[in-house]
Amino acid sequence: MKETEPISDITDVNGSKGKMKKWWDAYPPLRNASLAALITGIGFISFHVGLLSEGIEIGLFLVAIILGGYHWIREGTEELYKEKKVGIEILMMTATIGSAILWLWDEAAFLVVLYGAAEGVEEYAYEKTRTSIRKLLDLVPETARVLRNGTEVLIPAEELSIGDIFLVRPGESIPTDGVIRKGESSIDEAAVTGESIPVEKGVGESVFAGTINQEGALEIEVTTAFADNTLSRIIHLVERAQGQKGEAQLFIERFGNKYTPVVLISAVLLFMIPVSLGAEPTYWGLRAVVLLIASAPCALIMSTPIAIAAGIGSAGQRGVLIKGGIHLENLGKIRMVAFDKTGTLTRGKPAVTDIVPVNGSESEILRMAYSVERFSEHPLAKAIVDKAVESGLEPMDATDFKSLIGAGVRATISDRDVYVGTSDMFDSMGIANPDIPDIERLRNEGKTVVFVGDASSISGVIAIRDEIRPESREILDELRRMGVKTYMLTGDNERTASAIAAELGINDVKAKLKPDDKVEAIAQLKSEYGAVAMVGDGINDAPALAHATLGIAMGTGGTDAAIEAADVALVGDDLRSVCYSINLGKKARRISRQNIAFSLMVLALLIPAALIGILTPAVAITFHETSELMAVANGLRVAKN
């Protein structure tokens, strides 16, 4: 398997963006095998119709053998010399030499052509799974309009520097990651997050390279250099992951390292022992060659790498970053998924849900709270401000703002001190809480109740709660239909956690957990269920993500820490990717097992047939290479929906 190329070289692999190399330049083994097949066919047909002598035919076969076997013979020789390992290539090379010694030049040429073709198609299929992810770079414009001294300057996108301000008009792609400094628009982020619905974004919000501005003109400040932007990091992570091996693949490689020398020795003994006893060398030489061909475990060796690479590449194009073959395999084993609450099952953004007036209207209560809270940085204050702005309210003039630590805030409006905070704050002021029957209901629903009033009375209350993601219930139901159990692990209080869990249909909840408590909970779940996935924000849940069988980080676009913390990173904020990932893992495991079973069955049929002498070299070659191509084709099905 080839080493992953660095990100800085990505645009050079296929030439300039948008210009793919022709297949004969990009895949030399396949090109050489095709030319060798042409030469072999010309030689074979021309000799049998009387156009060429046997000597010229053999000469053409020799050229085809050298041309078609160049790449795989070199790889096998290097592996033998540098790593002291007898690979499949050595078996095929020995079979080719043996056929030539037995004067079976046509068989030798056919063996090289078919094996070379199979290896070429295998490399082509594997590289296609790798390079398909690189096509994402075609979505990035080659130039960017940078604003300098009030004028637009067109520069190559690669030259954008952190802090530059560039302009993106409607219909254009965004060249690198940044933050909107002016304007608002809907952004099509399908290429990065896999989400087909455009996202509304405005000043202060982040945008990703390769996403498409659909409506308004935007001025964006560069936050990430082109070489390190979201698309480049996705490509780098996916390519690196495709080179990491799973348990099945490691087992097959260990099996192959022991099995291949045994086959070679067996073939030598199959020839040497009968010949030493006076048997016909040609006959037993032919039997040994057929055994080498029939016993080569090509389909077995290729049974999992193609499936793993195809699965990881396909997931990367949908914004699901799987960090290696072992993690793709583990996805298929998951029996329990534990979810963090805040930022995972919920948006991680408090929002006003209810306004209950005691004196005045809902809008008056909201406006009073807005006028005070707009000076605060507290998340609950931001929720009130956002609701007021959304409602089109204007704040009243407020002075002498003061934050009352652990209680709330206070400010003076028209010579009246207005307080916004907890019920305890008003109790401490000697103000009795009014009889509001909705308060207990709101608290039981997991909402934080904020009181609004002055030094003499409470005017009303505002209920705030972290919003549940709209897809959370759907995904939890889907997981249960898949036979996967669900659990909530949260640091929030028990009342809020229980309310959210009840709304989502989660029966098992652990609340008020510190990071080390979550680790203990994960260990307990693993002992009970085996393979357990933890889904969290990838930063404050890092210990639990690391201790789970599989850690899945949510919403990691532009977040290095989240990608490092988890085994699977979801670029978008869509929980539906969790179900997609688990289904992909199950499919990859199923197809890999199919390939392994099929490959072993082929060996179980061909080896006895070769030993008892009922296979010819041509039949052995045909069965051998066909089985390898079938394993490759089946592995590629992982990437198909």
Buried (B, 14 or more C-beta within 10 A) or exposed (E): EEEBBEBEEBBEBBEEBEEBEEEEEBBEBBBBBBBBBEBBBBBBEBBEEEEBEEEEBBBBBBBBBEBBBBBBBEBBBEBBEEEEBBBBBBBBBBBBEBBBEBEBBBBBBBBBBBBBBBBBBBBBBBBBBBBBBBBBBBBBBEBBBBBEEEEEEEBEBBEBEEEBBBBBEEEBBBBBBBBBEBBBBBBBBBBBBBBEEBBEBEEEEBBBBBBBBBBBBBBBBBBBBBBBBBBBBBBBBBBBBBBBBBEBBEEBEEBBEEBBBEBBEBBBEBBEEBBEEEEEBEBBBBBBBBBBBBBBBBBBBBBBBBBBBBBBBBBBBBBBBBBBBBBBBBBBBBBBBBBBBBBBBBBBEBBBBBBBBBEEEBBBBBBBBBBBBBBBEBEBBBBBBBBBEEBEBEBBEBEEBEBBEEBBBBBBBEEEBBBBBBBEBBEEBEBEBBEBEEBEEBBEBBBBBBBBBBEEEBBBBBBBBBBBBEBBBEBBBBBEEBEBBBBBBBBBEEBBBBBBBBBBEBEEBBBEBEEEBBBBBBBEBBEEBEBBBBBBBBBBBBBBBBBBBBBBBBBBBBBEBBBBBBBBBBBBBBBBBBBBBBBBBBBBBBBBBBBBEBBBEBBEBBBEBBBEEEBEBBBBBBBBBBBBBBBBEBBBBBBEE
